[in-house]
């Protein structure tokens, strides 16, 4: 299921990252790698605030749809 479909407060392991090499590299540099645990901290309309690897990151919904949990 895409990360964008999770509810606020839920935690899941990342199963896969979809997209081209540039997208996967960008997300990987932010800590979004297969097996990492991610939590949705807040849903601000078009953006999601995520907790991953002891940091918080804001991503838009289109990018969150590329992260499968």
Protein Blocks (a to p, Z undefined) as FASTA:
>chain_A
ZZklpcehiacddfbdcddfklmmmmmmnopaghiacddfbdghjaccddeehiacdddf
klmmmpcZZ
